Amino acid sequence: MNVHTLGDAFFDRLNRHDPLGASLVGLTAYDALLPDPRAAADEAAAASFQETVLAFTPTDGDAVARAFVAGGGDAVARAFVAGGGDAVARTFVAGGGDTRARSLTPAGGDAHALVAGDGLLPGGVADGFLPGGAADGDDIDRDVLRWMAGTAAEEATHCLWEANASATAYASPQALFFMAGSAQRLHGAAAFFDGLADRYREASGRGRPSTRAGIAQAVTQLDEQHARFDGNVRAAMQRLVETLRGELSAVARDDEHVGILHVRGGEDGYRAAVAAHTTTDLTPREVHDLGLRLLADLEAEWSRLGQQVFGVGDPAAVRARLRDDPALRFTTGDEIVTAVAAALDRAHAAFPGTARCLVEPVDDPAAPPAYYLPPAADGSRAGTVCVVTTDPGQRSTFGSEALAFHEGVPGHHLQAVASQALMALPDYRRYVDTRLGAYVEGWALYAEQVAEDLDLYSSPLARLGRVSFAAVRAGRLVADTGMHAYGWSREQARVFVRAHTALSAAGVAQEVDRYIGWPGQALAYSVGAGEILRLRTLSQAALGPRFRLEDFHQRVLGSGAVPIGALATIIDRWVRS
């Protein structure tokens, strides 16, 4: 069986196992399906995915890519994380706006030169750039398939979600249902909710109890969603609530034991989650230490921009001002939507070849501040930035532009539209989100810097907002590993995040609780973005005057979603060619 036939079979099996996730990435063919919550279903899926991994033997070929997928040292990514600091990349991820990063733009650092033509992607994304596909051959397809199948097998084996009942978007099955559910799924919804109650109960009995905090959030979310349903679906939701409130709460992990290491199999599961979300073999300790270094590098940027905006140079004082000044908060949900839409208007003007993305308000206190839904494969849904408008007084004005660029253009929307346009690639590389998070989230974080290169931020305060977001992503590396690898309490994580970011008290609580419920995902952003910039720096050094930033971006986005080690192989081949 060739790699494409094998890949098609794997991707269909994956999407039938996780049809809610399939709907979120735009694959409408699975919109009538629901996941089977039974442990036996996960065991069968894990065995099937493992068969894909074992279905072919790696052939002679690119040693770097094969070593990466096999987990043999991952020297490429490790060079960024531990190799002497790679000051350019570290300053980008943590510090933002550093002139060394901006000096990589064409025309001697003239940021506006990037806007020539259709911006960073000549010919426009909508025209289907990189004709013929720049996937770099079947060996990359094979390596991506082996990686995705292997991590899917690990995920279905460890099933961290069963030990983490919560309301966390993307991680919690019932939260996924509320995000991706449709009328087509109602016929099986009652059995789905009853199955979840059984699964959480069984997991707790196997030494994998959920957290008290997560259970409370799940109950609140279910109560809030009751009005959307009736009949047997509402009754099943109520039975799930009663199970969570009753027997599961009685044995739940308290706030001192929120880390996944406190459940049976949790340590092994977390190591697998770190590998899956970073697409590397980095250890939790290495990731933790990286986060500390990035936060230390950030201090100079806090000081520089704080002095410019507030006349205050002490980083802690700058963060306190951003956190506590009520003038830097929205007053209505409409203001949030307007601010995000205005930033995206400027971004779309810089990328006129890119299909417009929509901006839609969402009232969901459990959701992150914003999230992105890619275009549906059948054209029934446009790419959409969903902006949470709940409790606007807790949402910062200074962060709205970085949020827009991350979720929309040049971030997730640009990357998703680019991937979907690559018709020569297999679908498992065109329709993917969190399963290759270091690439997907790494690009979106890197895009916040690209917006700076293009002078898309409207003010020094907005640029300070980007630094604030960079601190959140760096802090995630420390807090996530702190809780799940080193046993930090919920309060320890909150204290750390508050000390190093400008998040409000409510923002800190939501940030920490999100990653209690989704171990490892927090690590994708900074690891992926740092590697993309490292490859940009190396490419510029190797090509000298022949380097064009738009060509580099074309190659990164023209590869489709890949593990970052495979991306390094693709960029290396491009430079050598």
N, C-alpha and C positions, 0 to 999 in steps of 0.2 A: 504494500500500500504506500503510495507516495505521500509526501508531507502535506500536500494540500487536501487530499482526500481524508487523511488522518486528522488534519486540523479541522475540517468541516464537521466531522463526526464528533470530535471532542467539544467543539464550540456549541453544537446543538445539545450535547449531553450537559454541558455546564449551564446553559441557559434554561434547560428544563429543570435542573436542580435549583437554580436561582432565577426564576422568571421575573421576580420583582426587580432585581438588579438589571435584567435584560430590558425591561420596560424603561428604566431610568436612563439607559444609554441609547434609547431610541429604537429598539428592536420590537416592533409592535406585534410580530408574529406570536409572541409569548404572552400577550396581554390578557388572555383568558385563563392562564395557569396560575396556580399557587404552589409554593414550596411544600414539601411533605415534612412536617416537623419531627417525625419519628427518628430515633437514633439509628434504626436499621436503614433508613433512607440515606443518611450521611455515610454510613459504613459502605453501602453499595456504591455510592458516588465516589468515595475515596478509592475504592478498588478499581473502578472504571477509569478514573483519572490516572492512577498509577499504571494501568495497562498502557495508556498513551505514552507515558514516559518510557516504558520498557519496549515499546513497539518498534523502535529502531535503534541501531547502534551508531553513535557518532562516527562519522567518517573523518578521514584526514581533511584538514581544512584550517580554518583560522584558529590558532591555538588560544589566542586571547579570548575569543568569544566562547570557545568550548570550556576553557578553564573557568570563565565567569559563571556559566550556567551550572557547571558542576559544583560550584562553591569552593573552588580550589584556590583560595587566597585573595581573589578579587583585587588584584594589585592596582587596577585602574581607579576604582573608587577609593581604595585605601590611600592612594597617593594624595587625594584631596583631604581626607579626614585626618591622616596622621603624618603626612609627608612633609614635615618642616613647616607646616602651617599654610602653605600656598596663600600668601598674604592677599593677593588680588581676590581670589575666590572667597576667602574668609571675610574680607572687608565688605565684599558685595553682599553676602548673605546676612551679615550682622549689621553692617554700617551704612549701606546704601549711599548712593550719590558720590562715592569716592572718585576723584578725578582719574585714578588709574584705570578704573572700569570704564569711565566715559571716554578715555583717550583711545579706546578701541573702536570708536565710531569712525566712519569714513570722513574724508576731507579734514584730516587733522583735528578731529574732535568736534567738528561742527555738527551738533545734534540734528539741526534741521536738514542736513544733507541726507539723513535717513528717510526723509519723507518724499524724496524724489521718486517719480513714477508712482507705483502703487505701494510705497512704503518699504517695508523690509522684505517683501516677497514680490519680486518683479513679475508682472503679468497678472497678479491678483489671485487670491486663493480661489475665487469663484470660477476662474478659468481652468482650474485643474493643473497647478504648477507641477513641475518635474514630469513632463510627458514620458510615458513608458514606465514610470515608477522608478524610484531610487531606493528600492528596498535592499539592494546590495546582494541579492541572490537567495537561493533556496537555503543556504546554510544559516542565514539570519532568520528566515521563516522557521526553520527547524529548531534553532536555539530558543526563539521566543516561545514556540509551542511547548518545548520541553520545560521551560521555566514556568509558563502559565499552568500546565498540567501538574507539575510537581507542587507548586504552591497551592493549587486548588485541592490536591490530595491532602496536603498538610492541614489546610483549613478545615476540610471535611472530617479529618481525623481528630483534630484538637477541639473543634467546635467551642471556641471561647464564649460565643454568644449565650450558650445554655447556662453558663455560670455568671451571666451578667444581664439579667433582666433590667431593662432601662427604657428610656424614651429617646435614646440617641439615634439621630438620623443615620441611615445607611447600616448601622450595626445591629439595631434591634429589629427582629422580624415584624413585630406589630407596627413599629414606626415606619418601616419600609412599606408595609401595606397601606398605611395612611398617606404616604407620599405617592405611591405608584398604583394604588388600588383603582379599580374601575368597575363600572356596572357589569362588565363581562366576568368579573371575579366573584360576584356576590353569591353565586350558587354554591361555592365551596367555602365561603368565608366562615360559617359557623364551625365547620369541622376544623378549619385552620386554627381558630382561636382555642377550641377545645384541645387540639393537639399541642398547642403551645403550653397550655396549663399542665398537661400531662408531662411534657418534656422538662419543664422547669422543676416539676415535682420529682421526677426521676433523677435529674441531675443533682438536685439537693441531697437526695438519698445516697448518691454515689460520692459524696464528699465534695460537691461543687456548688455550694450555695451562692446565691446572688447577694449583692450588697443591699443594705437597708436603704441607702440613698437611691440606688437605681430602682428598687422596687417602688419607692414612694413616687418617683418621677413617672414610672410606667403607669401606676394607678391614676395619677393626675391626668396623664395623656388619654388614657382609656375613658375616664369620666368625661373629659372634654369632647371626645369624639362620639359619645353615645347618640347625640342628637342627629347625627348623619345617617343612622341606621335604624332599622326596626325589626320586629319579628324575631326569628331564630338567631339572626346575626347579633342583634343587641343582647339577647339572652346569653349567647356564648361569650360575648365580651364581658358581661357581668359575672359569669362564672370564672373567667380568668381573673377579674378584679378580686373576687372573693378568695381565690386561691392565693394570689399575691399578698393580700392583706392578712390572710389567716396563717396557714401552716408555713408558707415560705418566709413571711416576716419573722416568725418565731425563731427561725434558725439562721437568719440572714447574717452576713458579715457586717460588723459595725464599722464606724468611720476610721478606726485604727487599722483595719485590715481590708482596705479597698483594693489593694494590689492583687493581680491575678495569681501571683506566686503563692497566695494563701489557699488556693484550691488544689485539689488533687490533679496532677498533671499540668498545673499552671506554669511552672518554670519552663518546661519543654515547649508548651504552647506559646509562651511569650517569645522564646528564642525563634520559633518558626515565624511568628508574626513580625518580628524585627526584620528577618530575612525577606519576607514577602513584601513588606511595605517599603523597605529601602532598596530592594532588589540587589542586595549585597550580602556578604557574609560578615558584616561588622557585628561586633559583640555589643551588648547593652552598655558595657563600660566605655567602649570607644565612642559610642553615640553620646553618652552622658558627658564625657569629657569634651567632645566637640561642641555641645551646647554651651558649656561653661566658657570655652574660648570665644565663641561667637558673641556671647553676651558681653564679655570683657572688651572685645573689639568695638562693640556698639557705643561704649561710653563716650568716645570722642565725638561721634555723630550727634548723640544727645546734646552734648555740650555746644557744639558748633551751631546747630540749628536752633537750640534753645536760646542761645545768645542772640541770634538773628531775629527770632520771633518774639521772645519775651524779655530780652535783655537779662536773661538768667543763664549762667553757665554751668551750674551744678546739676549733673544728670538726675539725681534724685529729686531735686526741686522742679526740674522740667517735667518729669513724670507726674509729680504731685499736681502741678498746675493743669496739665492735660486731664488728669483724673478727676479733679475736684472743682474745676471752674464750670458752673452751670451754663455760662454763655457758650460753652463748647459742646453743648448737647442739643439735639433736635427737640422740637416741641410737638410736631405732628408727624404722622406716618407719611403724609403727602410730601413733606419736606425731604424725607429720606429718599423717596422714589425720584423726586425732581433732581436731587443732587447726583444720584447715581446715573440717571438718564443724561444729565448735562455732561458728565465726564465721558460717558460712552459716545455722545455726539462728537466730542473732540477726537476720540480714538477712532471712530469710524471715518472721520475726515482724513485721518492719517493712513487709513487702510481702505480706500474706496472700492477695492475689489472684493471685499468681504461681505457676505450676506449680513443684513442687519439682524441683530439679536433683540429680542423683546425684553422689557423690564416689567415684572409683575409683582405687586405687593403680596405678602404672605403673612397671615396672623397665626404664628405658631411659636409659643414661648420656648419649646424644646428644641427648635431648629437653630443651626448656626446663623450668624448675622445675614448671610446670603449663601445661596448655592446655585449651581448651574445645571440645567437640563438640556442635553444636546438635541439637535433636530432629530425628529423621528425618521426612520429609514423610508417610510412610505409617504413622507411629506405632510403628514397630518399635524405635526407640531414643529414650530420654528424653534431655533435655539433660544433659550429663555434664561435670563438672570432673575432668580426669585429672591426678592429682598424682604427680609422680615421687618415688619413695621410695628410689632408688638412693643409696648412700653418705650416710645421714642425718647423719653427723657433719660434713658439709660444708654442711648446710642450716640456715639461721638460724631460730630460734624467733620473733624479733621481726618477721620479714617475712611470716609465714604469714597474718595477718589481711588485710593489704592484698592479698596474692595471692588470697585467697578472694573478696574483694569485687570485684576486677578480673575474675576469670574467671567468677564466679558472679553473685550478686545484691549490689548493683544494676548489675553490669557486663555481661559478655557474655551471660549467660543471660537477664537481663531484656530486653536489647536484641534478642536473637535471637527470643525468644518474642513480643515486641511486633511485630517485623517479620513473622513468620509469621502472626500474627493479622490482618494488614491484607489481607483477601481482595480488596479493590478494587484493590490495587496489582498491577502485573505481576510475574511471578516474578523477573525480574532485579533487582528492588528488595527482594524478600522473602528471597531465599536468596543472600546474598553475604557474603564475609568479607574476605580480604586485597585484593580488587580495589577496594574502597573503604575502604582501611585508615585514612585519617585520620578518617573517621566512626566506623568500628567500633572501632579501637583508641583513638581520641580519646575516645569515650564511656566505654570501660572505664577509662581513666586518670582521666577526670573523675569516674567513679563512686567512685573511692577517696576523693575529696573529699566526695562526697555521703554516703558512710559516716561521714565525720567530722562533717558537718552533723547527721546523725542520731544521733550519739554511739554508734556501733556498735563502735568500738575499745574494747578491754577495759582498756587501761592506757596511761600515758604512753609506756612502752616500745614498745607496738604502734603508737602514733602516730609515734614516732621511726622505726619500721619503714616507715611510709608515706613519710616524708621520704627515707629511704634509697632506696626504690623510685623516688621522683621524681628523685633524683640519677642513678640508673641511666638513666632515660629521657632526661634532659637530656644526660648524658654520651654517649649514643648519637648525638645530633646531631653532636657534635664528632668522635667516633672514627670513625663511618661515613664522614663526608665527609673526614676526615683520611686514611683509608686509600684510599678510592676516587677522590677528587678531587685530593688533594694528595700522594699517594704515601707516606704513613706506612708504616713497617714494622709487622710483627705485634707486635714488642716495644714500639715507640712507643705503639701503641694500648693495650697492656696497662698500661704505666706510667701513661698518662693516666687510664684507667678506675680503676686502683687508687688513685690520688691523690685522686680525687673521689667515690669511693663506699665503701661498707662491705663490698663483696663479698670473699669469701675468695679465696685464690689460685686455687683450682679454679673458683670462680664467675667471676673475671675472665677466665680462659682460655676458659671456655665462652662467655661473653658476646662476646668479641672474635671467636672462631672462628665463632660463629653468623652474625655480620654480614660476615665475610670471604666466607662462602658464600651470603649473601642480600643483595646490595647494595641499599640504599635503604629496605628495610622498616623499619629502626630509626627512621626519621624520622617515621613516621605518628603516633606516640603524642603527643608533646608539641605538635606543630603542630595536631593535631586537637583535643586537650583545651583548648589555649589559645584556639582559636577558639570552642568551645562556651561557655567562660566569658565571653569577650568579648561574645558575643551575649546571654548572660544579663545581663551588666552593662548593656549598651545598652538591653535590653528593660525592665529595672527602672527605669532613668533615664527612659525615654520614658513608661512607664505609671504611674509613681509609685504611689499607694495601690491602683491597680487591678491591679498586678502580683502574681501568685501563682506561686510557684516550681513547684508541681505542674502548672499550666497550661503553663509554659514547657517542662517535661520532656515533657508530653504532646505538645506540638507537635514537639519534637525527635525523640522516638521514633515519633510518629505519621506522620513523613515517610518512613519506611523509610530504607534506606541511600542516601545521596546524596553527591556531592562537597561539600566544605565551602562552596564558593562558592554552590552551589544551596541549601544549608541556610540561608545568610545571606538569600537571596531569600525562602525560606519564612518565616523568622522576621520579616523586614521586612513581609511581607504580613499576618502575624498581628498584629503591633503596629499597623499602619495600620488594620486592620479593627476 
